[in-house]
Amino acid sequence: MPLLFSYGTLRNPAVQVANFGRRLTGRDDALPGYAVRMLEITDPDVLAVSGETHHPIVVATGDDADRVPGTVFEITDDELVAADEYEVDDYHRVLLPMASGERAWVYVSADA
């Protein structure tokens, strides 16, 4: 099963239920070498689900001392596809090493 690292709205139980039909359980972890920025969201469907006009987005800093805290979730392949559909085009999914040593899918800035 894929691992998905979330630092933002995918940790919200309402967003999880809307996208996956269930609440996810996960464990704390961190993403080294990245920092959080805020992104204005204009997609009406995403706005309706999250209820937030600005979502966090991570950008690579190249400094391993920088860390983004979040949660690693074990999800199904179908749920990973659903997460792709939820994220707006500003995000790009990549497989990255976590502070724990595990590798997880992470939505990072598509501008990188």
Order of alpha helices (4+ residues) and beta strands (2+ residues): beta-alpha-beta-beta-alpha-beta-beta-alpha-beta-beta
